[in-house]
Amino acid sequence: MSGRARNTTINDKKVADAKDLFVATECLVELGKVLDKQVATISDSNASRRQMNIVLKQMRQGVKPMVEVAAMKMRAAANVLSPIANLEYAVRRGKGKRKSSSIDPRCKMSIEGQSIFNYLEECKMKVSMKGGGSSNKSQPTKHNSSQKRNAPSADNPQSEMTLPPPASGRGCNKLEVVRILEPTAKKSKARSALVSAIIDHQAKFDVPCQLRAIQTLMQDHSDGKVILPVEFKKGTSSVANDEEVVEMAKSLATFKNRVITRDVIREKLNELRRKKLEDAGIAVLNDIEVSESTVNNYRALLCCDGDLSIVSSFIDKTNNRFIAENSIRAAISTAFIVGATHLLHVEEYDAATQKELKELPPKITALLKMVSDEWGKCLIPIAPYYIYSTDD
C-alpha cells in the first residue's frame, strides 16, 4: 500500500454518508425495542420508584440524544443525495403551510405531536399507493386550521367573545395579548376562543398575528422573558409568495422540451420584483438583480412542482433539430414515412390485435385508421410497439 492518502471523491462522501445512515437506521430499530420496554415499565403499576428513575435516565441519556443524532445524519445524507442545492429551504418553507393545514388548535396534543402523527399517516398513504392500493383507502388525518373556523352562530362561543379595547384603537400589541390570555389555562377552550378572537381582530387592521406567533409569545412569557408593549411586525418579505411560485411553475411548464436554467429563473424573479416595486409606486432606476442564493432557493421550490422534471445534465438542441421538431413539413413527412413503412396488409385482424386496438384511445390509432381507409385494407403495425410509440 502506498503511504500517500488518496483524494476524497464525491462518491466516497456518498458512500460514507450512506454507511452512517444505515448504522443510524439500525440504531433506530433498536431504539424502538428499548422504548417498548420503557413503556411496559411505566405502564406497570407495580414498578418501583427506582425503576421509574432508571427509565427516565435512559430516556434523557439515550433515547433523546439518539433521535437528535439520527436527525442530524439524515439531514446530512439528504443534502448529499439531493440533486439540487437548497432543497432543505423548500422543505422548511413549506413547514408552516403543512402545519397550518393539519394542526387543530383545539386538540389537547401538542403541535409537535400532531405533526408526528400527521406525518405517519402521510407515510402510510404513500406506502398503500405504491403497493397499488387506492388513495381513497387511506387518507391523512385532517385537522381544522385555526384560520378555517366555523362561521359565527348562536352555538359558537367564539362569536360572542369580546376583547378589551386596545390602547391604540386598532390592533393589540404583544403585552395586551399576554394580559388577555394570561388568566386562561393553557390548551383550555377559553384560551382557544380568545386566540381565535384575537386573530380575527388583528386581521381587521391588517396586523400580522398568527397562531404560532401567539403560542411563541405566551411561551416566552411563561419562561419569564419581559414582554414589551410593541406591535406585531411582519418578517422580511419574500421575493415571491406561494401563489406566485405556483404561477411561475405553471408558466415554466409551458416551455415544452426546453431546459429551465438558473438564468431563466433569475429573470423571472427579477421581473416579479420589478413589477412589485412599480405597483408600489417606486421608480426603478437601476436593474434589479436577485442574489445567487435566492435563485437557488426558488429553483428548489420550483423543482418540488410535479410538472417540472429534474435532469443532471443536458445538451442544447441544434437549430436544425429545433426547426425539424416544430416544422409542419417535417411532421407530415414523418407521418407519411410511418404510414408507408410501419404497416402491413393482412386479410383480417386477429383477435388479440383487434382487442388491443379497441382499447387504445382514438388519437393513438388515428394514423392507422386513416391509412386503412385510404388503402381499403386491413392493416396492422409491424410490431405492437409502433401502436403507442411516442418517439419524436
N, C-alpha and C positions, 0 to 999 in steps of 0.2 A: 504493500500500500504506500502511496505517496504521502509525505507529511504535509503537503500543501492542501489547505481546505478548498473544497470546490465551491463555486459560486451558487448561491441560492436562487433558483428559478421560481417563476410563478406557480408552476406545477408542484414544486417542492412545498411551497407555502400552502397550496390547496390540500396536499396530502397530509401535512402536519395538522392543519385545522380540521380536516375530516377525521383524523385519528382522535383528536381531542373531543370532537363532537360524539363519536361513537363511545368513547370512555364515559363521557358525561351522561349519555343515554343509558348505559348500563347502570351507572350510579343512581339515576332517577328511578329505574326499575326497582333497585334495592331499597331506595327511599320509600317507595310505595309499600313495601313489605314492613319496613320499620314503622311507618305511620299506622298500618293496620294493627300492629302490636300495641302501639301507644294508645290508639283509640280504644282497644279492648281493655287496657289498664284503666283508662279514665272512666270507661263505662261500668267497670266492676265496682259494685257498691261495697265490696269487702276489701278493696285496695287500701293500703295504709298510706299515711301521710308521707312517709319516706319514699314509697313507690311513686306517688304523685310528683314529688320533688325531682326524682330521677328522670321521669318523663319530661318534665318542664326543662330540666337541664339539657337533655338530649335535643329537645326542640330548639333551644337557644343556641347551642354549640354545634349542632349537626344539621338539623333539618333546614333552618333558615339560611345558614351560610351555603349549604349545598344548592339550594334553589337560586341564590344570588350568583354563585359561580357558574351554574348551568346557564343562566340567562346571559351572563357575560360571554360565555363561549359560543352560545347560539348567535348572539349579536355579531361577534367577530367572524364566525363562519358565514353568516348571511352576507356580510359586507364583502367577503372574498368570493362567494358564489354568485352574487348579484352581477348581471351582465352590464348594468349601467350604474353610474355614480349617483349618490344622494337618494337612493330608493328608500332609505330609512326616513328621510324627510317626508316623503309622500305618505308613508305609513303613519308617521307621527302627526302629520297634519290632519289625516282622516280620523285620528283617535277621538277627538272631541265630537265629530259628527256621528261616529258609531255609538258613542255613549249617549248622546242626546236623543238618538232614535230608539234606544233599547233600555234606558235606565228609567225606572219608576221611582219618583221621589217618595211615594207613599209606602214603598217596600221597606220592611224593617232591616233587610240585609244591607250591608254596606255597598257603596258604589263599586268598590274593588271586587267584592263577592259576586255582585250581579254581572260584572264584566266577565269574570271567570266562567260562570255558568252559561252565559250567552255564547262565549267562545266555544265551549264544549258542545253546545247544541249546533253551532255552525259546522264544527268538525264532523259531527255525526251525520249532518245533512250532506256534506261533501262526500263522505265515505259511501253513503247509500246511493248517491248519484253516480259515483264511479263504478259501483257494483251493478249498475243497470236498473236500480230502483227508481221509482217515480219520485220527483221532487215534492209531490203532494203528501207523501207518506211521512216525511219528517221535516218539520218546519222549525226554524229557530224561535226561541221564546221571545215574544214581542212585549215590551212594556210601554205604557203610555209615557210619552215625553212630558217634561214639565211645561213645554211650550204648546202642548196639544191638550189643553184642559177642556173639560166639559163647558158648555155654554151656561151662563148664569140662569138659575132657576130657583124656585122656592125650596127645592130639596137640596140644593147645592149650598153648603155653608160658606164657600169661598165668595159667593156673590154678595153676601151680607157683611163681609169683612170690611171694616172701616179703619183706615190708618190715621194716626195723628198727623196733622198738617205739618209739612216740613218748614223749617225756618225760611228757606229761600222761596217758598211758594211754588216750587217746581219739583224736581226730583229729590229724593232723600240722599243725604251724604252717608259716608260709611259709619260714622258714630251714631247717627239716627237709626240706621238699620240695626246696629248692635243693640241699642236700647229698646227697639221694638221687639226683637226676637229673644232678648236675654231672659225675660220672665217665663218663657215657654220651655218645656223639656225637649231635649234633642230627640229627633225622629218621632215626635208626637204629631197627632192630627192638627192640633192648634198651630204648631210651628209650620207644618206643611201648608196650611191655609194662609198663614201670614206671608210665607215666602212667595206663594203664588200671587197674593195681592200686591206685594212689593214689586215683583217683576212686571205685573200689569201696569202698576202706577208709573214705574220708571220708563216703560215703553211709550207711554203717552207723551213724555217730554224728550224722547229720543236719547235717554240716558243709558249707556251700555251697562247692563246688570243682568247676569245670568245665574242659574242655579249654582254652578261650580264656583263662581266668584263669591256668592254669599256663603257657601259652605267653607271656603278658604278663609273668609273674613271671620266667621264665627270660630273656626279652629284657632286662628291667631289670637282671638280674644280669650279663648279657653287656655291657651298656652301662656297667658299673662302679658302678651305684647300690647303696647299702648296703641289704641285706635284713635287716630286724629279725625277731626270733622272735615275731611276732604272729599271732594266729589269723585265719583267713579269715572275713570278715564278709559278711552279706547287704546288698544295697543297700536303698534306700528302697522299701518295699513299695508296689505299685500298688493302686489302688482295686479293680480287677478284673483277674484273670489272663485268659489267652487262653480257657480253657474257659468262664469266666463271661461273657466278651464274646460268645462263640458262643451261649450260652444266652439272653443278653439279646437278641441279634439274632433268635433264634427266637421269643422272647416278643413282640417288637415286630412281627414279621412277621405275627402273628395279628390285628393291628389292620387289618383289611381296609378299604380306601377311607378310611383316616384318615391325617392328616398328623402325623408324629412331629416335634415341635418340640424346641427346647433344653430347655424346661421339663419335657417328658416324660422326656428322658434324664437331666436333673438329678435328678428324683425317683427314678428307677431307681437311680442311683448313690448317692443319699442312703440309700435303703433297704438297699442292699447293704453300705454302710459301717456303718450302724447294726446290721445283723444280725451282721457280723463282730465288732464290739465286744461285743455281748451274748453271742455264743458264747464269747468270750474271758473272760467274767466281769466285764466292765467296765460299770458302770451309766452309761447315757447320760442326763445331766440336762438338757442343752440340745439344741436342734435341730442336727443335723449337716448342714452345708452345704459342698458341694464348690465349688472356685473356678471361675470362668468359663473359664479356660484348660483345666482338667481336663474340663469339659463339651465344649469344642471338640475336645480330643484324642480323647475316646471317641466323639464324633459322627463324626469322621473314620474311626475304626476300624469303626464300625457301617456307614458308607456303603460300606466295602470289601466288605461282605457282599452276596452275589448276590441275596438275597431282598428287599432294600430298594432302592427307586428314589429318585434324587435329582431334585428339582424346584427351579427358581429362584424360583418364587412359587406361591401358592395362594389360593383363595377358599373361605372356610368355607361349607359347605353349610347351607342354611336348615333349620329344624326340619321344615318340610313336605316338603322333599326327602329328608331322612333317614328320616322316617316312611314315605314312599312307597316307598323302596328296601327297607325292612325290613318291609313290610306284606304279609301273605298275601293280603289282598283285592286289593291293587294288582297282585301277581304274577299272580293268577288272571285279573283283568280284562285285563291285558296279553296273556296267553295267548289269551283269547277274541278280543280285537281282532285279533291277528296271524292267528289261525286263520280269522277271518271275512273279512279284507280282503286278506291277502297270498297266498292260494292260489287257483288257477284249476282248473276242471274240464276234463279232456281225455279223449278216447276211449281212448287208450293212451299209455304212456310212449314217447318216442323213445329211441333207443339211447344218445345222449350223456348225456341227463338220468338215465336208468336206471343207467348206468355210474357217474356222479358220486354218485348216492345210495347205491349199494352200497359205495363206497369210504369213505363218511363213517361215523364211529362212531355207535352206536345213540342215544346221548344227544343228538346233534345233530338227528337225524331223528325224534325221539320225537313231537314235536308234529304233524309231517306225517303220521306213521303213525296217530296217534290220530284226527285229523280224517278221514283217508281211511277208516278202519274205521267211523267214525260215519256218514259220508255214503254209504259203499259205492261210492265213485267213485275214479277215478284223478286225483290232484291234483298239481300242480306249483307251485312258487313263482313269483310274478310275475317275479322276477329271481333268477338263481342266487345272488346276494349274500345273499339272505334265508335261504338254507340254513344259512349259517355265521355270520350276523351275531351279534356279541357285545355289541351295544349294551344299555343298561340295560333 
